Amino acid sequence: MSFAERHKIWLLPLLILAAAAVLWHNLSGGETPAAPPPADEFLKAAPPPASAPDAFGADLQALAVLPPAAADPAPLFKAGRQPLPPAALRPTAPPSLHPQLWARLWRPPAPPRLAPPAGPAPRRVDFLFAQGDRQEAWMGGRPYRPGADLGGGYTLRRLAASGAVAAGPAGDVAIPLNAQPAPSALKGPP
């Protein structure tokens, strides 16, 4: 259901009232708007407004009055009908950019680079995987290759036989291999 259908109880009388008001205004012969002044009045120089010499903008009062020569559009029309000189018709050369000039411009200093807050170092390596060129250290169920971000500001630097080495905010940190005890042999009853 549209807006007009939902609100027709009050919307229709309001529209009728608005149409009646417009019709009454048009037929009542009220005041007609004043005709705009002729164009010649705009071109006449108006006297400068009287103001105190210390008033704001007193130095710009000379610009408030348009000189009669500037008000005449005939010279502009005449100049506009003249053909362009051949020099103006030639394409302009593209601007040449000089990297040496741009390099000497002032640049604002770079903001200081803040190090990410150091989190806890990774605790344990679950297992190491190496096959050909592919080397991975599995930690927390995810594989990480050398150069990968471990979080907390640490990066996996290299793999070692005893675990992995991570580079962090405090330097290199050794991450040991999570050594699981070997399952003991099942012992039967004595």
C-alpha positions in Angstrom: 0.0 0.0 0.0 1.4 3.4 -1.0 1.8 6.4 1.1 -1.0 8.2 -0.6 -3.4 5.3 -0.1 -2.6 5.0 3.6 -3.0 8.7 4.3 -5.8 9.7 1.9 -8.0 10.8 4.7 -5.9 13.9 5.5 -3.8 14.2 2.3 -6.7 14.8 -0.1 -8.2 17.7 1.8 -4.8 19.2 2.2 -4.2 19.1 -1.5 -7.6 20.7 -2.2 -6.9 23.4 0.3 -3.5 24.1 -1.3 -5.0 24.3 -4.8 -7.7 26.7 -3.5 -5.0 29.0 -2.0 -3.1 29.1 -5.2 -6.2 29.9 -7.2 -7.3 32.6 -4.7 -3.9 34.2 -4.9 -3.9 34.3 -8.7 -7.4 35.6 -9.0 -7.3 38.1 -6.1 -5.1 40.6 -8.1 -2.7 41.0 -5.2 0.5 42.9 -5.5 2.5 42.1 -8.7 6.2 41.9 -8.4 8.1 44.9 -9.5 9.6 44.8 -13.0 13.4 44.4 -13.1 15.2 47.7 -13.7 16.5 48.3 -17.3 19.9 47.0 -18.1 21.3 50.5 -18.5 20.9 51.2 -14.8 23.3 48.3 -14.0 26.0 49.8 -16.2 25.8 53.3 -14.6 28.5 53.8 -12.0 27.0 54.0 -8.6 28.4 56.5 -6.2 30.7 54.9 -3.6 29.0 54.3 -0.3 29.9 56.8 2.4 31.9 55.3 5.1 34.5 56.3 7.6 38.1 56.1 6.4 39.0 53.6 9.2 36.1 51.2 8.2 36.8 47.7 7.2 37.6 47.5 3.5 38.1 51.3 3.0 41.1 50.6 0.9 39.0 48.5 -1.5 36.4 51.3 -2.1 38.1 52.3 -5.4 37.3 48.9 -6.8 33.6 49.2 -5.8 33.0 51.6 -8.7 33.2 50.2 -12.2 35.0 52.6 -14.6 32.9 53.5 -17.6 35.5 51.9 -20.0 35.2 48.6 -18.2 31.4 48.7 -18.4 31.3 48.9 -22.2 31.2 45.3 -23.6 31.8 46.5 -27.2 35.6 46.2 -27.1 35.4 42.7 -25.7 33.0 41.6 -28.5 35.3 43.2 -31.1 38.4 41.4 -29.7 36.5 38.2 -29.6 35.7 38.3 -33.3 39.4 38.5 -34.3 41.1 35.3 -35.5 43.7 33.7 -33.3 47.4 34.2 -34.3 49.2 31.2 -35.7 51.3 30.9 -32.6 48.2 30.3 -30.5 47.0 27.5 -32.8 50.2 25.4 -32.5 50.0 22.6 -29.8 52.0 23.4 -26.7 54.9 21.3 -25.7 54.2 18.8 -22.9 55.7 19.8 -19.5 59.0 18.3 -18.8 59.5 16.8 -15.4 62.9 17.0 -13.9 63.4 14.4 -11.1 66.4 16.3 -9.9 64.3 19.3 -9.1 61.7 17.2 -7.3 64.3 15.5 -5.2 65.5 18.8 -3.8 62.0 19.8 -2.6 61.4 19.8 1.1 59.8 16.7 2.5 58.3 16.4 5.9 60.2 14.1 8.2 58.9 10.5 8.3 57.0 9.7 11.5 58.9 7.4 13.8 58.2 3.8 13.1 56.9 2.1 16.1 57.7 -1.5 16.7 54.7 -3.8 17.3 54.3 -4.7 21.0 56.2 -7.8 21.8 54.0 -10.7 22.6 55.0 -13.9 24.2 57.4 -16.0 22.2 56.0 -19.2 20.7 56.3 -22.0 23.3 56.9 -25.2 21.4 57.3 -26.7 17.9 54.9 -29.6 17.5 57.0 -31.2 14.7 59.4 -30.4 11.9 58.7 -31.3 8.3 61.5 -31.3 5.6 61.1 -32.7 2.1 63.4 -31.4 -0.6 63.3 -27.6 -0.5 60.1 -27.5 1.5 60.8 -26.9 5.2 58.0 -26.3 7.8 57.7 -26.0 11.5 54.3 -26.9 12.8 53.2 -24.9 15.8 49.7 -24.9 17.3 48.3 -26.9 14.3 49.6 -24.5 11.6 52.6 -24.8 9.3 55.2 -22.0 9.3 58.0 -21.7 6.8 61.2 -19.7 7.4 60.4 -16.0 7.1 56.8 -16.4 8.2 55.3 -14.1 10.9 54.6 -16.0 14.1 52.7 -13.1 15.8 53.8 -11.0 18.7 56.6 -9.4 16.7 58.4 -12.8 16.0 59.5 -14.2 12.6 60.6 -17.7 12.0 64.3 -17.4 11.0 65.4 -21.0 10.5 64.8 -24.6 11.5 67.2 -26.6 13.6 67.4 -30.2 14.6 66.3 -29.3 18.2 63.4 -27.0 17.1 63.4 -23.6 15.4 64.9 -20.2 15.8 62.7 -17.1 15.8 63.8 -13.5 15.5 61.9 -11.1 17.8 62.1 -7.7 19.5 64.6 -9.1 22.0 66.8 -10.9 19.5 66.9 -14.5 18.5 64.8 -17.0 20.5 65.2 -20.8 20.4 61.9 -22.6 20.2 62.4 -26.2 21.4 60.8 -29.2 19.8 57.9 -30.6 21.8 59.4 -33.9 22.8 56.7 -36.5 23.3 57.7 -39.5 25.3 57.9 -42.7 23.3 55.0 -45.0 24.0 56.2 -47.7 26.3 55.9 -51.3 25.2 52.9 -53.0 26.4 53.8 -55.2 29.3 52.0 -58.3 29.8 51.1 -59.8 33.2 54.1 -61.3 35.0 
